[in-house]
Structure formats: C-alpha cells, structure tokens
Amino acid sequence: MLDLVYENQTGDSKWPEEFFRPIINKAIYRLNLPEKKIELGLHLVAPERSRELNKQYRHKDEPTDVLSFPLDERGLKEYGILPLGDIFICLEVAQRQAEEMKIPLNQEMARLAVHGLLHLFGYDHEISPEDEKKMTDLQEEIINSLSL
C-alpha cells in the first residue's frame, strides 16, 4: 500500500497526484514490495527550488531534473512500514528534456518518478557502468510496462 504525500509547487495543474500514483505502484510491484506499506513524498518544483537543493546537497549550482532524498527510519520496518524519503522533480527541466529527446512529457515525468524511486531503493547509476546498466534496464522495464 502506498502512502503518497504529493505536493505540486509549480502551479501547473496538468500533473495531479493521480498521474504519479499508478506509476509508483507499478514500480513498487516490480520491486516485489506490494505487501509493504510504502511512505513516499513526491514534489514538483520550480527551477529555483531544484537549483537550491542541488547546490546544497550535491554542490552543483544548477537546476536538475530529479533529486531523491532517502529517509533512514529502520524503527518503522518492524511494523511493516517502509518510509522511503522524498523525490523532487523539476517540471521545467523535464519539459526541456522531453523536447530534446522528442518524447511526450508524460513519458519523461514517469521516467523521472521511477528514476527517483529507484534511487530511494539504493540504486545508483553513478557508481559504475555495471550499476548504471542495472538501474537503467530496470527503469526502462518499468516505464515500458506502463500504459502512457
């Protein structure tokens, strides 16, 4: 079961919680965790907020497409609750990337949500080429299983 805290700070009403919920649920199912209670925050942000977070936590002074902040709350696991953390997606950067890749924006938004979620589960494409392939393959498998 997914306990999703959703916040859209962009003012763009085309991206409701209902768009993201089935994407996250599909990824959770693929990761073999459907029986767990998953707690997750998902935030759509403007470039200024993305840049601020990216600068503070990654020392990169520019907005980025998606940032993930894992939450380490081991004490809740004994109750069957898995608090994951927060995902921040910058809508403006996602729009630019979708245009560059010539793909629909909803596909890019889904990819970023899944990408952020995989980071919360410990996947990291920046460790090695093998880790990048493993994460990218899983990400694309989940995206391809969606009806977008």
C-alpha positions as CSV (number, residue, x, y, z in Angstrom):
1,M,0.0,0.0,0.0
2,L,1.3,3.4,-1.0
3,D,1.1,6.4,1.4
4,L,2.0,9.2,-1.0
5,V,2.5,12.8,0.1
6,Y,2.2,14.8,-3.1
7,E,3.0,18.5,-3.4
8,N,2.9,20.4,-6.7
9,Q,4.7,23.7,-6.2
10,T,4.7,24.6,-9.9
11,G,1.1,25.8,-10.2
12,D,0.7,23.6,-13.3
13,S,-2.5,21.6,-12.7
14,K,-1.8,19.1,-15.6
15,W,0.2,17.0,-13.1
16,P,-2.1,15.7,-10.4
17,E,-1.3,13.1,-7.8
18,E,-3.4,10.6,-9.9
19,F,-0.8,10.7,-12.7
20,F,2.0,9.6,-10.4
21,R,0.3,7.1,-8.1
22,P,-0.1,4.2,-10.7
23,I,3.5,4.8,-11.8
24,I,4.9,4.4,-8.3
25,N,2.6,1.5,-7.6
26,K,3.8,-0.3,-10.7
27,A,7.4,0.2,-9.7
28,I,6.7,-1.0,-6.2
29,Y,5.1,-4.1,-7.5
30,R,8.0,-4.7,-9.9
31,L,10.4,-4.4,-6.9
32,N,8.5,-7.1,-5.2
33,L,7.2,-4.9,-2.3
34,P,3.4,-4.8,-2.8
35,E,2.7,-6.1,0.7
36,K,4.7,-3.4,2.4
37,K,3.2,0.0,3.4
38,I,5.4,2.4,1.5
39,E,5.6,6.1,2.6
40,L,6.9,8.5,0.0
41,G,7.0,12.2,-0.7
42,L,6.8,13.4,-4.3
43,H,7.3,17.1,-5.0
44,L,7.1,19.0,-8.3
45,V,9.2,22.1,-8.1
46,A,10.3,25.2,-10.0
47,P,13.9,25.5,-11.2
48,E,14.8,27.8,-8.4
49,R,13.9,25.2,-5.8
50,S,15.7,22.5,-7.7
51,R,18.8,24.6,-8.1
52,E,18.7,25.4,-4.3
53,L,18.5,21.7,-3.4
54,N,21.1,20.7,-6.0
55,K,23.5,23.3,-4.8
56,Q,23.0,22.5,-1.1
57,Y,23.2,18.7,-1.3
58,R,25.2,18.0,-4.5
59,H,27.3,21.2,-4.8
60,K,26.0,21.8,-8.3
61,D,24.7,25.3,-8.9
62,E,22.1,24.5,-11.4
63,P,18.6,23.0,-11.5
64,T,18.4,19.3,-12.2
65,D,15.6,17.0,-13.4
66,V,15.2,14.8,-10.3
67,L,16.6,14.6,-6.8
68,S,16.0,11.9,-4.3
69,F,16.5,12.1,-0.5
70,P,16.3,8.7,1.2
71,L,14.9,8.5,4.7
72,D,16.5,6.0,7.0
73,E,13.9,5.1,9.6
74,R,14.7,1.5,10.5
75,G,12.4,1.5,13.5
76,L,9.3,1.5,11.4
77,K,10.2,-1.6,9.4
78,E,9.2,-3.9,12.3
79,Y,5.6,-2.6,11.8
80,G,5.7,-3.4,8.1
81,I,6.2,0.3,7.2
82,L,8.9,1.3,4.7
83,P,9.4,5.1,4.8
84,L,11.4,5.8,1.7
85,G,12.0,9.5,1.6
86,D,11.3,12.3,-0.9
87,I,11.6,12.8,-4.7
88,F,11.8,16.3,-6.2
89,I,11.1,16.7,-9.9
90,C,11.7,19.9,-11.7
91,L,8.9,20.3,-14.2
92,E,10.7,22.9,-16.4
93,V,13.9,20.7,-16.7
94,A,11.6,17.7,-17.5
95,Q,9.9,19.7,-20.3
96,R,13.2,20.7,-21.8
97,Q,14.5,17.1,-21.7
98,A,11.3,15.8,-23.3
99,E,11.6,18.3,-26.1
100,E,15.3,17.4,-26.6
101,M,14.5,13.7,-26.7
102,K,11.4,14.2,-28.8
103,I,9.2,12.2,-26.4
104,P,5.9,13.1,-24.7
105,L,6.3,15.0,-21.5
106,N,4.2,12.4,-19.6
107,Q,6.8,9.7,-20.5
108,E,9.6,11.9,-19.2
109,M,7.7,12.6,-16.0
110,A,7.1,8.9,-15.5
111,R,10.8,8.2,-16.1
112,L,11.9,10.8,-13.6
113,A,9.4,9.5,-10.9
114,V,10.7,5.9,-11.4
115,H,14.3,7.1,-11.5
116,G,13.9,9.0,-8.3
117,L,12.2,6.0,-6.7
118,L,15.0,3.6,-7.7
119,H,17.5,5.9,-6.0
120,L,15.4,5.7,-2.8
121,F,15.7,1.9,-3.0
122,G,19.5,2.2,-3.2
123,Y,20.1,2.1,-6.9
124,D,22.9,4.4,-8.1
125,H,23.9,4.9,-11.7
126,E,27.0,7.0,-10.8
127,I,28.9,4.2,-9.1
128,S,30.0,2.1,-12.1
129,P,28.9,1.3,-15.6
130,E,27.5,-2.0,-14.4
131,D,25.4,-0.2,-11.7
132,E,24.2,2.3,-14.4
133,K,23.2,-0.5,-16.7
134,K,21.3,-2.4,-13.9
135,M,19.4,0.8,-12.9
136,T,18.7,1.9,-16.4
137,D,17.5,-1.5,-17.5
138,L,15.1,-1.8,-14.5
139,Q,13.9,1.8,-15.0
140,E,13.1,1.2,-18.7
141,E,11.4,-2.2,-17.9
142,I,9.1,-0.4,-15.5
143,I,8.4,2.5,-17.9
144,N,7.7,0.1,-20.8
145,S,5.2,-1.8,-18.6
146,L,3.1,1.4,-18.1
147,S,0.2,2.5,-20.3
148,L,1.3,6.0,-21.2
